[in-house]
Amino acid sequence: MPERRFHVALLLLEGHSDQEVADALQVGARTVSHEVRAVVAWLGARNRSQAVAMLVGAGTR
């Protein structure tokens, strides 16, 4: 997983919005939206909420 995508996943896990992630990483909101879709696809999740739930579950194992 590319480094920025990993950072996006961590910020999603913390509950940040796309705009907050964009501000934190100093990238555009569209870039974050693309990265979020990539994280969702990488996890095999149906949507952002399921991806976050999967990330939370991965942290407890």
C-alpha positions as CSV (number, residue, x, y, z in Angstrom):
1,M,0.0,0.0,0.0
2,P,1.4,3.4,-0.9
3,E,2.4,5.6,2.0
4,R,-0.2,8.3,1.4
5,R,-3.0,5.7,1.1
6,F,-1.8,4.3,4.5
7,H,-2.0,7.7,6.1
8,V,-5.5,8.2,4.6
9,A,-6.6,4.9,6.1
10,L,-5.2,5.9,9.5
11,L,-7.0,9.3,9.4
12,L,-10.2,7.5,8.4
13,L,-9.8,5.3,11.4
14,E,-9.7,8.4,13.6
15,G,-12.9,9.6,12.1
16,H,-11.7,12.5,10.0
17,S,-13.7,13.9,7.0
18,D,-12.2,14.0,3.5
19,Q,-11.5,17.7,3.9
20,E,-9.8,17.2,7.3
21,V,-7.6,14.4,5.7
22,A,-6.8,16.7,2.8
23,D,-5.8,19.5,5.1
24,A,-3.6,17.2,7.2
25,L,-1.9,15.7,4.2
26,Q,-1.8,19.0,2.2
27,V,-3.5,17.5,-0.8
28,G,-6.8,18.2,-2.5
29,A,-10.1,16.8,-1.4
30,R,-10.5,15.0,-4.8
31,T,-7.2,13.3,-4.2
32,V,-8.4,12.1,-0.8
33,S,-11.7,10.9,-2.3
34,H,-9.7,8.8,-4.8
35,E,-7.5,7.4,-2.0
36,V,-10.6,6.6,0.1
37,R,-12.1,4.7,-2.8
38,A,-8.8,2.8,-3.2
39,V,-8.7,1.9,0.5
40,V,-12.3,0.7,0.3
41,A,-11.4,-1.4,-2.8
42,W,-8.2,-2.7,-1.2
43,L,-10.1,-3.9,1.9
44,G,-12.9,-5.4,-0.2
45,A,-15.4,-3.2,1.6
46,R,-18.7,-2.1,0.2
47,N,-18.3,1.5,1.4
48,R,-16.4,3.8,3.6
49,S,-18.2,2.8,6.8
50,Q,-17.5,-0.8,6.3
51,A,-13.8,0.0,5.5
52,V,-13.5,1.9,8.8
53,A,-15.2,-1.0,10.6
54,M,-12.7,-3.4,9.0
55,L,-9.8,-1.2,10.0
56,V,-11.0,-1.1,13.6
57,G,-11.3,-4.9,13.6
58,A,-7.8,-5.3,12.2
59,G,-6.4,-3.2,15.0
60,T,-7.9,-5.5,17.7
61,R,-6.3,-8.8,16.4
